[in-house]
C-alpha cells in the first residue's frame, strides 16, 4: 500500500508532543510491513539544519492569505528514516526559530492559518501527483488541526485517495475567523454548520472530522470521551453523528529506545524474566544522583516518580497536594521531573527545600534522567485529568514501575487495576482511581504501598506490566485495517 503521511512535527527532527512520536513510530512500523510510506513535513529552519542530501523535486505556486507562495518540495535524508522524506520549503512561512506553532512569548504565530493552509494545499497537490513524480498514494494519513484542511482539499480529485484523519488532542481545534476563511480562498460550499463553520468562524480540526473517510483518535476510551460534553469542546454532537467512521487506536512506544534490557541510559539492565538485581541497582543509582541516600535502607523504601509538563491537565497539583500527607504517614520518597507553569515549579522547589531527604526535583527535561527515573522508581504517578493516549504510563509498565493513574483516555486502556479479580486473572499491572482529586490519589498510593510490602506479589505485578505489548507493530496492524476499510 502507498501511504502519504503528513504531519506538522516528526521526531527526532522536531517535537512538541506525542504527535511527533506517532509520526515517527507508526510510519516506520508500516514500512517494516512492506508498505511504501512517504513522510511529508514543513521545512522548518531547525529541520533543514538536521537533514542531508536535499534535492528539489519541484516548485508549487500556492495561494495563502491574500498572496501566492512559492513552495519547493525537497527530498531529504536523515539517519532516523530509511524511507522517503519530503519537506515543504517556504521560507516566509516555516523558516523561523523555535516552536513550530508558538512565538517566543508563548502566543500563536499570527499567520498560523496561512502557514498550515499552504501546507495542506501542498499535501493535496502531492497526493494528486501534480509534480509528476510517478507516485500516487492509496491513502493519505493526516494529523491534528494543522492538516485538517487536507481531507476537504482532496474531495474533488479524480481517483481520489482514501483519507484518514487522526485527532491527537481535541483541545486544539485550529479556530480562525470568517474573514480569514475568505482571504484564504477556501471554497464557499465548505462554509456551513455541516462543513467547516464553527460558531461564526471556522475550525480546521472540524474540517478534518467532516471530510475525512475515517477519523481515529489515539486510544479507544478517548474516542468515547470526545463524544461527550466534558471532552468534546463543542464538537461532541458532530462526533456522535460521525460515530460510524470514528475509532480509537492506542499509540505504540519505541521498543528500541525504551527497553530496560538494553537501554543505554541505564547503568544496569533488567527484564521481565530477570527483574532483580537490575531494578534495585537502578533505584540506588537514581537515589544517589538526587542525593536521597543510596544505602540498602533507603533503597528498601518505596520511591515514587513523575515526569511531565507542569500543567493542570497532567494533575501535577494533585501530586503536590498529596505529597505532604504521604510524607507524614509513609516512608515514601519522591522524585519529580518537569517544567511548565511557574507556580507549580515554585511549589515543587518549596517541597524539596522543606524535605530534602525525601523529595527531589529537576526543573526542565533531561532524557537520561527520564529513563533512569522510569527504571529506578517503584511507582509512577500520572493523575492526568484527561489523557488522549499517554506514553509515560506505557514506559513505566515496560520498566516494571507500576503506574498510579486516573481512569481516563489511554490511561484507562493500558493500566489494569490491581483488584482481587484482576490479580487472580494475572492481568493487574497498576493502580487506578476514579475521582480526579488529591484525596483519591493519596488513598490509591496508600493502597499501592500495601501491595509493595509483599515483595513476591509485587514482582508478579511487575512481570504482568513488563510483558504487555505496546509495540508499534500492533498499532500499525490496526491502522492497516482502517486504511483497507475506507472507500
FIPAMI-205011 format. One record per residue (C-alpha): y, x, z; residue in three letters. Coordinates in Angstrom, 3 decimals. Layout:
FIPAMI-205011
{{Y,X,Z},ALA}
...
END
This chain:
FIPAMI-205011
{{0.000,0.000,0.000},UNK}
{{3.507,1.228,-0.842},UNK}
{{5.843,0.725,2.117},UNK}
{{9.600,1.366,2.209},UNK}
{{10.506,1.858,5.871},UNK}
{{14.262,1.680,6.500},UNK}
{{15.888,2.224,9.893},UNK}
{{19.190,3.388,11.356},UNK}
{{17.547,6.081,13.513},UNK}
{{14.327,8.086,13.362},UNK}
{{13.026,10.579,15.929},UNK}
{{13.412,13.580,16.011},UNK}
{{16.361,13.524,13.594},UNK}
{{18.473,11.054,15.563},UNK}
{{17.602,8.881,18.551},UNK}
{{19.416,6.481,20.865},UNK}
{{16.426,4.369,21.936},UNK}
{{12.913,3.150,21.264},UNK}
{{13.653,2.205,17.647},UNK}
{{13.694,5.898,16.738},UNK}
{{10.235,6.404,18.255},UNK}
{{8.821,3.455,16.317},UNK}
{{10.424,4.656,13.090},UNK}
{{8.626,7.965,13.598},UNK}
{{5.263,6.982,15.054},UNK}
{{4.430,3.879,13.003},UNK}
{{5.041,5.355,9.514},UNK}
{{3.024,8.428,10.468},UNK}
{{0.091,6.253,11.535},UNK}
{{0.392,4.156,8.363},UNK}
{{0.373,7.335,6.274},UNK}
{{-2.736,8.545,8.086},UNK}
{{-4.400,5.315,6.909},UNK}
{{-3.736,6.333,3.281},UNK}
{{-0.673,4.167,2.729},UNK}
{{2.224,5.501,0.647},UNK}
{{5.183,5.378,3.058},UNK}
{{8.763,6.297,2.261},UNK}
{{11.322,6.607,5.080},UNK}
{{14.996,5.824,4.406},UNK}
{{17.728,6.792,6.877},UNK}
{{21.540,7.100,6.723},UNK}
{{22.581,10.721,6.199},UNK}
{{24.439,11.258,9.465},UNK}
{{26.046,14.680,9.898},UNK}
{{23.525,15.702,12.560},UNK}
{{20.643,14.647,10.314},UNK}
{{21.912,16.687,7.363},UNK}
{{22.127,19.703,9.663},UNK}
{{18.420,19.433,10.502},UNK}
{{16.720,18.759,7.157},UNK}
{{15.798,21.268,4.471},UNK}
{{15.350,21.399,0.700},UNK}
{{17.524,18.401,-0.092},UNK}
{{17.794,17.314,-3.703},UNK}
{{19.726,14.492,-5.317},UNK}
{{17.696,11.608,-6.692},UNK}
{{20.703,9.706,-7.976},UNK}
{{24.037,8.148,-7.129},UNK}
{{24.864,4.494,-6.495},UNK}
{{28.198,2.689,-6.524},UNK}
{{28.012,0.195,-3.667},UNK}
{{30.611,-2.317,-2.563},UNK}
{{31.785,-2.079,1.042},UNK}
{{34.799,-3.516,2.825},UNK}
{{37.291,-4.014,0.022},UNK}
{{36.288,-0.777,-1.674},UNK}
{{33.445,0.839,-3.569},UNK}
{{31.493,3.715,-2.038},UNK}
{{29.560,6.367,-3.878},UNK}
{{26.200,6.689,-2.123},UNK}
{{23.987,9.615,-3.042},UNK}
{{20.268,9.260,-2.390},UNK}
{{18.761,12.543,-1.251},UNK}
{{15.146,13.565,-0.938},UNK}
{{14.748,15.861,2.050},UNK}
{{12.120,17.712,4.042},UNK}
{{11.614,18.189,7.756},UNK}
{{8.656,19.645,9.604},UNK}
{{8.107,16.398,11.530},UNK}
{{7.499,14.379,8.349},UNK}
{{4.632,15.010,5.998},UNK}
{{5.564,12.119,3.709},UNK}
{{8.615,11.071,1.730},UNK}
{{12.017,11.163,3.443},UNK}
{{15.095,9.766,1.717},UNK}
{{18.651,9.881,3.020},UNK}
{{21.569,7.648,2.020},UNK}
{{24.549,10.007,1.934},UNK}
{{28.086,8.643,2.130},UNK}
{{30.439,10.965,3.953},UNK}
{{33.095,8.301,4.583},UNK}
{{30.608,6.133,6.475},UNK}
{{27.979,8.355,8.041},UNK}
{{29.092,11.964,8.326},UNK}
{{30.782,11.722,11.705},UNK}
{{29.852,13.285,15.037},UNK}
{{27.951,11.755,17.915},UNK}
{{26.266,8.405,18.341},UNK}
{{25.424,6.525,15.120},UNK}
{{26.890,3.268,16.447},UNK}
{{29.492,4.190,19.069},UNK}
{{32.721,6.179,19.206},UNK}
{{33.077,8.924,21.834},UNK}
{{34.761,6.405,24.184},UNK}
{{31.675,4.173,24.056},UNK}
{{33.138,1.427,21.839},UNK}
{{31.641,0.412,18.499},UNK}
{{32.739,2.231,15.364},UNK}
{{35.261,-0.254,13.888},UNK}
{{33.620,-0.085,10.458},UNK}
{{30.029,-0.725,11.603},UNK}
{{29.767,-3.899,9.498},UNK}
{{30.715,-1.992,6.371},UNK}
{{28.551,1.025,7.212},UNK}
{{25.361,-0.950,7.616},UNK}
{{26.114,-3.429,4.843},UNK}
{{26.361,-0.470,2.468},UNK}
{{23.147,0.987,3.872},UNK}
{{21.371,-2.362,3.466},UNK}
{{22.539,-2.592,-0.139},UNK}
{{21.187,0.905,-0.763},UNK}
{{17.810,-0.187,0.657},UNK}
{{17.733,-3.183,-1.689},UNK}
{{18.671,-1.094,-4.724},UNK}
{{15.911,1.407,-3.994},UNK}
{{13.409,-1.403,-3.391},UNK}
{{14.205,-2.608,-6.922},UNK}
{{13.747,0.953,-8.253},UNK}
{{17.173,0.840,-9.885},UNK}
{{17.296,4.638,-9.786},UNK}
{{14.179,4.662,-11.990},UNK}
{{12.196,6.800,-9.548},UNK}
{{8.981,5.083,-10.644},UNK}
{{8.247,3.904,-7.108},UNK}
{{8.488,0.251,-6.087},UNK}
{{7.339,-0.819,-2.641},UNK}
{{4.884,-3.602,-1.961},UNK}
{{6.527,-4.099,1.433},UNK}
{{9.996,-3.333,2.791},UNK}
{{9.943,-2.992,6.594},UNK}
{{13.379,-3.028,8.243},UNK}
{{14.538,-2.917,11.849},UNK}
{{17.220,-4.476,14.057},UNK}
{{20.643,-5.768,13.049},UNK}
{{21.636,-2.602,11.190},UNK}
{{19.205,-3.547,8.402},UNK}
{{19.323,-7.321,8.932},UNK}
{{21.027,-7.959,5.579},UNK}
{{18.177,-6.388,3.615},UNK}
{{15.884,-9.466,3.504},UNK}
{{18.730,-11.597,2.117},UNK}
{{19.695,-8.950,-0.434},UNK}
{{16.101,-8.817,-1.651},UNK}
{{15.760,-12.557,-2.229},UNK}
{{16.854,-12.598,-5.875},UNK}
{{14.985,-9.502,-7.039},UNK}
{{12.443,-10.015,-9.803},UNK}
{{8.972,-9.193,-8.485},UNK}
{{10.493,-9.191,-5.024},UNK}
{{8.645,-7.048,-2.448},UNK}
{{7.459,-8.613,0.776},UNK}
{{9.911,-8.041,3.635},UNK}
{{9.156,-7.642,7.351},UNK}
{{11.950,-7.562,9.924},UNK}
{{11.334,-6.150,13.405},UNK}
{{13.512,-7.034,16.407},UNK}
{{13.560,-4.210,18.938},UNK}
{{16.152,-5.785,21.222},UNK}
{{17.627,-9.217,20.587},UNK}
{{20.583,-8.398,22.854},UNK}
{{22.208,-6.513,19.953},UNK}
{{22.995,-9.080,17.266},UNK}
{{25.358,-7.348,14.835},UNK}
{{28.050,-10.047,15.167},UNK}
{{31.063,-9.942,12.827},UNK}
{{33.839,-12.223,11.585},UNK}
{{34.044,-14.701,8.714},UNK}
{{36.842,-12.542,7.281},UNK}
{{34.523,-9.529,7.162},UNK}
{{31.802,-11.650,5.544},UNK}
{{34.210,-12.399,2.702},UNK}
{{35.573,-8.853,2.419},UNK}
{{32.027,-7.507,2.160},UNK}
{{31.450,-9.904,-0.774},UNK}
{{28.355,-11.429,0.817},UNK}
{{27.057,-14.426,-1.118},UNK}
{{28.713,-17.704,-0.145},UNK}
{{25.403,-19.573,-0.138},UNK}
{{24.369,-17.473,2.885},UNK}
{{27.240,-18.990,4.875},UNK}
{{25.637,-21.910,6.701},UNK}
{{24.038,-22.698,10.031},UNK}
{{20.694,-22.275,8.264},UNK}
{{21.817,-18.887,6.931},UNK}
{{23.824,-16.058,8.493},UNK}
{{26.621,-18.089,10.071},UNK}
{{26.680,-17.827,13.866},UNK}
{{29.317,-19.614,15.949},UNK}
{{32.050,-19.159,13.357},UNK}
{{31.170,-15.576,12.488},UNK}
{{28.005,-14.097,11.073},UNK}
{{25.099,-12.200,12.580},UNK}
{{23.221,-9.505,10.691},UNK}
{{20.311,-9.921,13.083},UNK}
{{20.185,-13.650,12.357},UNK}
{{20.136,-12.830,8.644},UNK}
{{17.024,-10.743,9.170},UNK}
{{15.304,-13.569,11.042},UNK}
{{16.202,-16.209,8.452},UNK}
{{15.442,-14.351,5.226},UNK}
{{12.503,-12.062,6.092},UNK}
{{8.983,-13.150,5.172},UNK}
{{7.726,-12.159,8.617},UNK}
{{9.532,-11.351,11.856},UNK}
{{7.981,-9.190,14.529},UNK}
{{9.015,-8.034,17.972},UNK}
{{7.699,-5.108,19.955},UNK}
{{5.399,-6.960,22.361},UNK}
{{3.610,-10.327,22.409},UNK}
{{5.307,-11.505,25.610},UNK}
{{8.778,-10.610,24.313},UNK}
{{8.038,-12.691,21.201},UNK}
{{7.561,-15.676,23.519},UNK}
{{10.534,-14.826,25.747},UNK}
{{13.092,-14.690,22.934},UNK}
{{12.270,-18.308,22.093},UNK}
{{13.751,-19.358,25.453},UNK}
{{17.417,-19.705,26.514},UNK}
{{17.012,-16.941,29.120},UNK}
{{16.259,-14.300,26.483},UNK}
{{17.317,-15.868,23.166},UNK}
{{21.070,-15.048,23.080},UNK}
{{21.737,-18.296,21.261},UNK}
{{19.017,-17.682,18.669},UNK}
{{16.152,-19.295,20.588},UNK}
{{16.298,-22.532,18.566},UNK}
{{16.185,-20.639,15.282},UNK}
{{13.289,-18.511,16.523},UNK}
{{11.335,-21.560,17.688},UNK}
{{11.850,-23.127,14.252},UNK}
{{10.539,-19.934,12.652},UNK}
{{7.634,-19.503,15.103},UNK}
{{5.209,-19.670,12.161},UNK}
{{6.424,-16.266,10.980},UNK}
{{7.139,-14.656,14.385},UNK}
{{4.669,-12.349,16.123},UNK}
{{4.697,-9.627,18.751},UNK}
{{3.061,-6.242,18.182},UNK}
{{3.074,-3.760,21.013},UNK}
{{4.599,-0.374,20.221},UNK}
{{2.459,2.726,20.449},UNK}
{{3.065,6.083,22.041},UNK}
{{2.827,9.555,20.596},UNK}
{{-0.572,10.653,21.893},UNK}
{{0.070,14.236,20.860},UNK}
{{3.359,14.613,22.720},UNK}
{{2.212,12.506,25.690},UNK}
{{-1.251,13.690,26.664},UNK}
{{-1.900,15.306,30.072},UNK}
{{-4.909,17.152,28.673},UNK}
{{-2.682,19.444,26.602},UNK}
{{0.959,18.653,27.417},UNK}
{{2.893,21.953,27.021},UNK}
{{5.432,20.826,29.640},UNK}
{{2.779,20.713,32.376},UNK}
{{1.698,23.711,34.470},UNK}
{{-1.750,22.120,34.928},UNK}
{{-3.806,19.921,32.605},UNK}
{{-5.962,16.943,33.588},UNK}
{{-7.721,13.948,32.015},UNK}
{{-9.312,10.624,32.924},UNK}
{{-12.625,12.432,33.288},UNK}
{{-11.157,15.180,35.488},UNK}
{{-8.055,13.914,37.271},UNK}
{{-8.224,16.436,40.081},UNK}
{{-7.179,19.071,40.876},UNK}
{{-4.694,18.998,37.969},UNK}
{{-2.886,15.842,39.041},UNK}
{{-2.232,17.156,42.570},UNK}
{{-1.227,20.589,41.265},UNK}
{{1.415,18.982,39.036},UNK}
{{2.605,16.945,42.013},UNK}
{{3.047,20.130,44.030},UNK}
{{4.950,21.750,41.157},UNK}
{{7.227,18.704,40.920},UNK}
{{7.880,18.614,44.672},UNK}
{{8.618,22.323,44.653},UNK}
{{11.030,22.031,41.719},UNK}
{{13.045,19.380,43.555},UNK}
{{12.834,21.042,46.982},UNK}
{{10.850,18.261,48.627},UNK}
{{8.158,20.537,50.041},UNK}
{{5.070,21.630,48.135},UNK}
{{2.618,22.162,51.000},UNK}
{{-0.577,20.155,51.476},UNK}
{{1.077,17.754,53.920},UNK}
{{3.898,16.925,51.501},UNK}
{{1.557,16.506,48.522},UNK}
{{-0.628,14.126,50.548},UNK}
{{2.242,11.679,50.960},UNK}
{{2.990,9.144,48.200},UNK}
{{5.526,10.218,45.581},UNK}
{{7.396,7.596,43.567},UNK}
{{9.397,8.326,40.413},UNK}
{{11.859,6.772,37.987},UNK}
{{13.107,7.945,34.597},UNK}
{{15.541,5.792,32.649},UNK}
{{19.022,4.614,31.865},UNK}
{{21.033,3.701,34.930},UNK}
{{21.926,0.173,33.866},UNK}
{{21.261,-3.245,35.364},UNK}
{{18.683,-4.107,32.690},UNK}
{{16.436,-1.311,33.982},UNK}
{{16.629,-2.608,37.553},UNK}
{{17.983,0.638,38.989},UNK}
{{19.989,-1.415,41.508},UNK}
{{16.749,-2.956,42.783},UNK}
{{15.274,0.514,43.301},UNK}
{{18.356,1.781,45.128},UNK}
{{18.403,-1.309,47.367},UNK}
{{14.695,-0.933,48.179},UNK}
{{14.618,2.796,48.955},UNK}
{{16.280,2.715,52.427},UNK}
{{13.746,0.173,53.730},UNK}
{{10.870,2.160,52.223},UNK}
{{12.174,5.377,53.772},UNK}
{{12.287,3.665,57.164},UNK}
{{8.779,2.211,57.057},UNK}
{{6.683,4.531,54.864},UNK}
{{6.178,8.253,54.323},UNK}
{{7.027,7.970,50.616},UNK}
{{9.227,10.423,48.731},UNK}
{{11.330,9.570,45.670},UNK}
{{12.460,11.428,42.547},UNK}
{{14.966,9.677,40.250},UNK}
{{15.996,10.956,36.800},UNK}
{{18.613,9.280,34.635},UNK}
{{22.228,8.722,33.694},UNK}
{{24.387,5.739,32.954},UNK}
{{26.779,3.572,34.959},UNK}
{{28.859,5.843,37.209},UNK}
{{28.401,3.556,40.226},UNK}
{{24.619,3.987,40.079},UNK}
{{24.890,7.752,39.623},UNK}
{{27.059,7.928,42.754},UNK}
{{24.682,5.690,44.694},UNK}
{{21.724,7.889,43.736},UNK}
{{23.533,11.061,44.755},UNK}
{{24.526,9.474,48.053},UNK}
{{20.911,8.583,48.883},UNK}
{{19.789,12.122,48.036},UNK}
{{22.522,13.596,50.246},UNK}
{{21.545,11.326,53.150},UNK}
{{17.799,12.027,52.798},UNK}
{{17.500,15.496,51.208},UNK}
{{13.946,15.985,52.423},UNK}
{{12.688,12.751,50.811},UNK}
{{14.973,11.755,47.918},UNK}
{{15.764,13.976,44.930},UNK}
{{17.983,13.138,41.962},UNK}
{{18.632,14.549,38.492},UNK}
{{21.614,13.050,36.681},UNK}
{{21.008,13.276,32.945},UNK}
{{17.849,13.532,30.876},UNK}
{{15.508,16.502,30.676},UNK}
{{12.370,16.236,28.558},UNK}
{{10.399,18.795,30.558},UNK}
{{11.263,17.149,33.872},UNK}
{{10.378,13.715,32.477},UNK}
{{6.904,14.933,31.524},UNK}
{{6.385,16.657,34.871},UNK}
{{7.524,13.544,36.753},UNK}
{{5.076,11.369,34.822},UNK}
{{2.285,13.819,35.627},UNK}
{{3.188,14.533,39.246},UNK}
{{4.115,11.146,40.718},UNK}
{{1.672,8.673,42.209},UNK}
{{3.697,5.572,41.332},UNK}
{{6.297,4.933,38.627},UNK}
{{8.981,2.337,39.362},UNK}
{{10.027,0.255,36.346},UNK}
{{11.562,-3.005,37.591},UNK}
{{13.336,-3.880,34.325},UNK}
{{14.852,-7.347,34.271},UNK}
{{13.843,-7.528,30.615},UNK}
{{11.940,-5.002,28.532},UNK}
{{11.084,-5.809,24.894},UNK}
{{8.315,-3.218,24.936},UNK}
{{8.971,-0.235,27.167},UNK}
{{7.469,3.216,26.772},UNK}
{{7.673,4.784,30.209},UNK}
{{5.095,2.439,31.693},UNK}
{{2.668,3.479,28.927},UNK}
{{3.422,7.167,29.520},UNK}
{{2.779,6.560,33.221},UNK}
{{-0.546,4.876,32.545},UNK}
{{-1.662,7.759,30.328},UNK}
{{-0.783,10.203,33.127},UNK}
{{-2.508,8.268,35.897},UNK}
{{0.812,7.415,37.546},UNK}
{{0.398,3.748,38.351},UNK}
{{3.400,1.600,37.337},UNK}
{{5.178,-0.899,39.555},UNK}
{{6.783,-3.398,37.174},UNK}
{{8.470,-6.771,36.946},UNK}
{{6.459,-9.264,34.896},UNK}
{{8.434,-9.311,31.641},UNK}
{{8.101,-8.344,27.974},UNK}
{{5.965,-5.330,27.180},UNK}
{{5.524,-4.586,30.879},UNK}
{{3.562,-7.819,31.231},UNK}
{{1.449,-6.880,28.211},UNK}
{{0.486,-3.386,29.366},UNK}
{{0.269,-3.384,33.171},UNK}
{{-2.698,-5.279,34.634},UNK}
{{-2.000,-6.285,38.213},UNK}
{{-4.319,-4.904,40.907},UNK}
{{-5.563,-8.286,42.066},UNK}
{{-9.044,-8.573,43.541},UNK}
{{-10.208,-10.261,40.345},UNK}
{{-8.817,-7.552,38.043},UNK}
{{-10.123,-4.787,40.297},UNK}
{{-13.604,-6.345,40.168},UNK}
{{-13.343,-6.601,36.365},UNK}
{{-12.346,-2.935,36.095},UNK}
{{-9.088,-3.727,34.309},UNK}
{{-6.482,-3.239,37.075},UNK}
{{-4.078,-0.374,36.303},UNK}
{{-0.837,-1.059,38.189},UNK}
{{1.215,-3.392,40.339},UNK}
{{3.259,-6.377,39.175},UNK}
{{5.898,-8.501,40.902},UNK}
{{7.217,-11.822,39.682},UNK}
{{10.736,-12.210,41.118},UNK}
{{13.466,-9.765,39.988},UNK}
{{14.874,-8.766,43.377},UNK}
{{14.705,-5.789,45.720},UNK}
{{12.590,-7.578,48.310},UNK}
{{9.860,-8.334,45.767},UNK}
{{9.944,-4.736,44.530},UNK}
{{9.769,-3.324,48.053},UNK}
{{6.932,-5.667,49.056},UNK}
{{4.940,-4.698,45.968},UNK}
{{5.410,-0.981,46.698},UNK}
{{4.152,-1.543,50.264},UNK}
{{1.122,-3.303,48.777},UNK}
{{0.566,-0.427,46.312},UNK}
{{0.700,2.108,49.143},UNK}
{{-2.127,0.260,50.892},UNK}
{{-4.231,0.888,47.790},UNK}
{{-3.070,4.521,47.717},UNK}
{{-4.570,5.080,51.158},UNK}
{{-8.096,4.651,49.737},UNK}
{{-8.420,7.770,47.556},UNK}
{{-11.671,6.812,45.790},UNK}
{{-10.312,3.372,44.957},UNK}
{{-7.021,4.919,43.812},UNK}
{{-8.797,7.296,41.429},UNK}
{{-10.625,4.347,39.868},UNK}
{{-7.303,2.615,39.225},UNK}
{{-6.029,5.869,37.692},UNK}
{{-9.058,6.094,35.407},UNK}
{{-8.516,2.499,34.306},UNK}
{{-4.920,3.374,33.462},UNK}
{{-5.663,6.587,31.608},UNK}
{{-8.363,5.053,29.409},UNK}
{{-6.105,2.381,27.889},UNK}
{{-5.492,2.662,24.133},UNK}
{{-1.789,2.754,23.347},UNK}
{{-2.009,4.860,20.196},UNK}
{{-0.035,4.119,17.050},UNK}
{{-3.249,3.552,15.088},UNK}
{{-3.757,0.286,16.971},UNK}
{{-0.190,-0.829,16.199},UNK}
{{-0.443,0.253,12.562},UNK}
{{-3.568,-1.851,12.019},UNK}
{{-1.711,-4.889,13.392},UNK}
{{1.272,-4.261,11.088},UNK}
{{-1.002,-3.884,8.074},UNK}
{{-2.395,-7.341,8.848},UNK}
{{1.187,-8.693,8.861},UNK}
{{2.040,-6.912,5.605},UNK}
{{-1.047,-8.365,3.927},UNK}
{{-0.473,-11.895,5.211},UNK}
{{3.075,-12.404,3.907},UNK}
{{3.823,-13.518,0.362},UNK}
END
